[in-house]
Amino acid sequence: MIRLNLFQLMGLSLLLMCLPLTGISAQDSIDAPQQPLDSVATAMEQKSLSVVEAAAEAYRAGDFRKSIQQYEMLVKEALAQNSESATLYYNLGNAYFRDNQLAKAILNYERAYLLEPGNGDIRHNLRFARNKTEDRIEHVGIFFLQDWFKSVRDLYSSNRWAVISIIFYLLFLTCIALFLFLRLLWARKTAFYSGILFLLLIIVTTSFSFSQKKERAKRNDAIVMVGAAAVNASPDLNSNRLFELHEGTKVNIRNSDGNWFEVEIANGSVGWTEKKNVEVI
């Protein structure tokens, strides 16, 4: 019979108390990486299947206006069900780009990127579309740790990071169990230090997941949708014009006042532009 000392009993109690936490996961289903069109279709109702096929067929035939119409319909249906698809946004962005609607293409690529930041196809097309914009704005330098955090965080979606965090949590619990019940000193040491490592990884991956969730929830970035958008010193048409932004440029929304947004661009310049000039990502 196994005899447990007081320390082991306390550890076992802690282990059992922690077990329900393994059920924690992100509210949304796990976003898969960029999938072929057929994979999107299988996730929709049967009536939407024909719309997906029609959109893809129209795109292949070069009828991009019809493809846009069909994909927009699918996006609206998904939003009505409180759901979003990176694949739909990506395909819609492709159709807009082929139809020479640069701002709407970038807008949908950005929405796809927000959902699946680690997808290589989305990254490539978004970068390619950005290179077509007129404005060339120097980015303000940011602290290297902040830049590193964002670069690593964007390797996966928030839901994927949540799953990875749960896996590390299960490994952490395993290390606790091994430390408590193994008698070999080297094995207990290995379990102890591995447990510390997994605990640190839990903190990091959970931070990545919550950071992405927060960014998706805030939606405080927007794309300039008009050929030329005036940026004024105050929310007034008669105020001084500071500079002008062009189609496809990304801005950060800092404040709102009536029909105006206070926006900041990549170089740190701030001003006010009318809401009709931009669309929130």
C-alpha positions as CSV (number, residue, x, y, z in Angstrom):
1,M,0.0,0.0,0.0
2,I,1.3,3.5,-0.8
3,R,1.8,5.7,2.2
4,L,1.3,9.4,1.8
5,N,2.9,12.0,4.0
6,L,1.3,15.3,4.8
7,F,3.2,17.1,2.0
8,Q,2.0,14.6,-0.6
9,L,-1.6,14.8,0.6
10,M,-1.5,18.6,0.3
11,G,0.0,18.3,-3.2
12,L,-2.6,15.7,-4.3
13,S,-5.4,18.0,-3.0
14,L,-4.0,20.9,-5.0
15,L,-3.8,18.6,-8.1
16,L,-7.4,17.6,-7.8
17,M,-8.6,21.2,-7.2
18,C,-6.8,22.2,-10.5
19,L,-8.2,19.5,-12.7
20,P,-11.5,21.3,-13.5
21,L,-9.5,24.1,-15.0
22,T,-8.5,21.9,-17.9
23,G,-12.0,22.5,-19.4
24,I,-11.2,26.1,-20.0
25,S,-11.0,27.1,-23.6
26,A,-11.7,30.0,-25.9
27,Q,-15.4,30.8,-26.5
28,D,-15.0,30.5,-30.2
29,S,-14.3,27.3,-32.0
30,I,-10.7,26.8,-33.0
31,D,-10.0,28.7,-36.2
32,A,-8.3,26.4,-38.7
33,P,-5.5,27.7,-40.9
34,Q,-6.4,28.9,-44.3
35,Q,-8.5,26.2,-45.8
36,P,-9.5,25.4,-49.4
37,L,-12.9,26.7,-50.5
38,D,-14.4,23.2,-50.1
39,S,-13.5,23.2,-46.4
40,V,-15.5,26.5,-45.9
41,A,-18.5,25.1,-47.7
42,T,-18.7,22.0,-45.4
43,A,-19.1,24.3,-42.4
44,M,-22.2,26.0,-43.8
45,E,-25.8,25.1,-44.3
46,Q,-26.7,23.3,-47.5
47,K,-28.4,26.3,-48.9
48,S,-25.2,28.3,-48.6
49,L,-23.2,25.6,-50.5
50,S,-24.6,26.7,-53.8
51,V,-23.6,30.3,-53.0
52,V,-20.1,29.3,-52.2
53,E,-19.8,27.3,-55.4
54,A,-21.4,30.2,-57.4
55,A,-18.9,32.6,-55.9
56,A,-15.9,30.4,-56.7
57,E,-17.1,29.7,-60.2
58,A,-17.7,33.4,-60.9
59,Y,-14.2,34.2,-59.6
60,R,-12.7,31.6,-61.9
61,A,-14.7,32.9,-64.8
62,G,-13.5,36.4,-64.2
63,D,-16.9,37.7,-63.2
64,F,-15.5,39.4,-60.1
65,R,-18.5,41.6,-59.5
66,K,-20.8,38.6,-59.2
67,S,-18.2,36.8,-57.0
68,I,-18.1,39.8,-54.7
69,Q,-21.9,39.8,-54.4
70,Q,-21.9,36.2,-53.5
71,Y,-19.1,36.4,-50.9
72,E,-20.7,39.5,-49.4
73,M,-23.9,37.5,-48.9
74,L,-22.0,34.7,-47.2
75,V,-20.2,37.2,-44.9
76,K,-23.5,38.7,-43.9
77,E,-25.0,35.3,-43.2
78,A,-22.0,34.5,-41.0
79,L,-22.2,37.8,-39.1
80,A,-26.0,37.2,-38.6
81,Q,-25.0,34.0,-36.8
82,N,-22.4,35.9,-34.7
83,S,-19.6,34.2,-36.6
84,E,-16.7,35.2,-38.8
85,S,-14.5,33.3,-41.3
86,A,-11.0,34.3,-42.2
87,T,-11.4,32.3,-45.4
88,L,-14.4,34.2,-46.5
89,Y,-12.8,37.5,-45.9
90,Y,-9.7,36.3,-47.7
91,N,-11.6,35.2,-50.8
92,L,-13.7,38.4,-50.8
93,G,-10.5,40.4,-50.6
94,N,-9.1,38.5,-53.6
95,A,-12.3,39.3,-55.6
96,Y,-12.2,43.0,-54.7
97,F,-8.5,43.1,-55.6
98,R,-9.1,41.6,-59.0
99,D,-11.9,44.1,-59.5
100,N,-9.5,46.9,-58.8
101,Q,-11.2,48.0,-55.6
102,L,-8.0,48.3,-53.5
103,A,-9.4,49.8,-50.3
104,K,-12.1,47.1,-50.0
105,A,-9.5,44.4,-50.8
106,I,-7.2,45.6,-48.0
107,L,-10.1,46.0,-45.6
108,N,-11.1,42.3,-46.1
109,Y,-7.5,41.1,-46.0
110,E,-7.1,43.0,-42.7
111,R,-10.2,41.3,-41.3
112,A,-8.9,37.9,-42.4
113,Y,-5.5,38.7,-40.8
114,L,-7.2,39.7,-37.6
115,L,-8.7,36.2,-37.4
116,E,-5.8,34.2,-38.7
117,P,-2.6,36.3,-38.3
118,G,-0.3,33.3,-38.9
119,N,-1.7,32.4,-42.3
120,G,1.0,32.8,-45.0
121,D,-1.5,33.4,-47.9
122,I,-3.2,36.2,-46.0
123,R,0.0,37.8,-45.0
124,H,1.4,37.7,-48.6
125,N,-1.8,39.2,-50.2
126,L,-2.1,41.9,-47.6
127,R,1.5,42.9,-48.0
128,F,1.1,42.9,-51.8
129,A,-2.0,45.0,-51.6
130,R,-0.5,47.5,-49.2
131,N,2.4,48.0,-51.7
132,K,-0.2,49.3,-54.2
133,T,-1.4,52.2,-51.9
134,E,-0.3,55.8,-52.6
135,D,0.7,56.8,-49.1
136,R,4.2,55.9,-48.0
137,I,4.3,56.5,-44.2
138,E,7.3,55.8,-42.0
139,H,6.5,53.7,-39.0
140,V,7.4,55.1,-35.6
141,G,10.0,52.9,-33.9
142,I,8.6,50.7,-31.0
143,F,10.4,49.0,-28.1
144,F,12.0,45.8,-29.4
145,L,10.3,43.6,-26.7
146,Q,6.9,44.9,-27.8
147,D,7.7,44.2,-31.4
148,W,9.0,40.7,-30.5
149,F,5.8,40.0,-28.5
150,K,3.6,41.0,-31.4
151,S,5.6,39.0,-33.9
152,V,5.5,35.8,-31.9
153,R,1.9,36.4,-30.9
154,D,0.8,36.6,-34.5
155,L,2.2,33.2,-35.4
156,Y,-1.2,31.7,-34.4
157,S,-4.7,32.8,-33.7
158,S,-6.0,33.5,-30.2
159,N,-7.9,30.2,-30.1
160,R,-4.9,28.2,-31.2
161,W,-2.8,29.9,-28.4
162,A,-5.6,29.0,-25.9
163,V,-5.4,25.3,-27.0
164,I,-1.6,25.3,-26.7
165,S,-1.9,26.9,-23.2
166,I,-4.2,24.1,-22.1
167,I,-1.8,21.5,-23.4
168,F,1.0,23.1,-21.4
169,Y,-1.3,23.1,-18.4
170,L,-1.9,19.4,-18.6
171,L,1.8,18.8,-18.9
172,F,2.2,21.0,-15.8
173,L,-0.2,18.9,-13.9
174,T,1.6,15.8,-15.0
175,C,4.9,17.2,-13.6
176,I,3.2,17.9,-10.3
177,A,2.0,14.3,-10.1
178,L,5.4,12.9,-11.0
179,F,7.1,15.1,-8.4
180,L,4.7,14.0,-5.7
181,F,4.7,10.2,-6.3
182,L,8.1,9.4,-7.8
183,R,10.9,8.4,-5.3
184,L,13.9,8.7,-7.6
185,L,15.6,12.0,-6.8
186,W,16.7,12.7,-10.4
187,A,13.1,12.1,-11.7
188,R,11.7,14.4,-9.0
189,K,14.2,17.2,-9.9
190,T,13.4,16.8,-13.6
191,A,9.6,17.0,-12.9
192,F,10.1,20.0,-10.7
193,Y,12.1,22.1,-13.2
194,S,9.9,20.9,-16.1
195,G,6.9,22.1,-14.1
196,I,8.4,25.5,-13.7
197,L,9.1,25.7,-17.4
198,F,5.6,24.7,-18.3
199,L,4.1,27.2,-15.8
200,L,6.1,30.0,-17.6
201,L,4.9,28.7,-21.0
202,I,1.3,28.8,-19.7
203,I,1.7,32.4,-18.7
204,V,3.2,33.4,-22.1
205,T,0.7,31.5,-24.3
206,T,-2.2,32.7,-22.2
207,S,-0.9,36.3,-22.6
208,F,-0.7,35.8,-26.4
209,S,-4.3,34.5,-26.5
210,F,-5.8,37.3,-24.4
211,S,-3.8,40.0,-26.2
212,Q,-5.3,38.8,-29.6
213,K,-8.8,38.5,-28.1
214,K,-8.5,42.0,-26.8
215,E,-7.3,43.3,-30.2
216,R,-10.2,41.6,-32.0
217,A,-12.7,42.9,-29.5
218,K,-11.5,46.5,-29.7
219,R,-11.6,46.9,-33.5
220,N,-10.0,50.3,-33.3
221,D,-8.2,50.2,-36.6
222,A,-9.8,51.4,-39.9
223,I,-9.0,51.7,-43.6
224,V,-9.4,54.8,-45.7
225,M,-12.1,54.0,-48.3
226,V,-12.1,57.1,-50.4
227,G,-9.6,58.4,-53.0
228,A,-8.5,61.3,-50.8
229,A,-9.5,61.9,-47.1
230,A,-8.8,65.2,-45.5
231,V,-7.4,65.1,-42.0
232,N,-8.1,68.3,-40.0
233,A,-6.9,69.8,-36.8
234,S,-10.3,69.5,-35.2
235,P,-13.7,67.9,-35.9
236,D,-14.8,70.8,-38.1
237,L,-14.8,71.3,-41.9
238,N,-13.6,74.8,-41.4
239,S,-10.5,73.8,-39.3
240,N,-7.0,73.7,-40.6
241,R,-6.2,70.8,-42.9
242,L,-3.2,69.0,-41.5
243,F,-2.6,66.3,-44.2
244,E,-4.4,64.1,-46.6
245,L,-4.7,60.3,-46.7
246,H,-5.5,58.1,-49.7
247,E,-7.3,54.9,-50.5
248,G,-6.2,51.8,-48.6
249,T,-4.2,53.5,-45.8
250,K,-4.6,52.1,-42.4
251,V,-5.3,54.3,-39.4
252,N,-5.9,53.9,-35.7
253,I,-9.1,55.4,-34.2
254,R,-8.3,57.3,-31.0
255,N,-11.6,59.1,-30.4
256,S,-15.0,59.9,-31.8
257,D,-17.0,63.1,-32.0
258,G,-20.3,63.2,-33.9
259,N,-19.5,62.4,-37.5
260,W,-15.8,62.6,-37.0
261,F,-13.0,60.2,-36.0
262,E,-9.8,61.2,-34.4
263,V,-7.2,59.1,-36.2
264,E,-3.5,58.4,-35.8
265,I,-1.3,57.1,-38.6
266,A,1.8,55.0,-38.5
267,N,4.3,57.9,-38.1
268,G,2.4,59.2,-35.0
269,S,0.6,62.1,-36.7
270,V,-2.9,62.7,-35.3
271,G,-5.9,64.5,-36.8
272,W,-9.7,64.4,-37.4
273,T,-11.4,62.9,-40.5
274,E,-15.1,62.3,-41.3
275,K,-16.4,58.9,-40.5
276,K,-17.6,58.4,-44.0
277,N,-14.0,58.4,-45.2
278,V,-13.0,55.3,-43.3
279,E,-14.4,51.8,-42.5
280,V,-13.5,50.0,-39.2
281,I,-11.7,46.7,-39.7
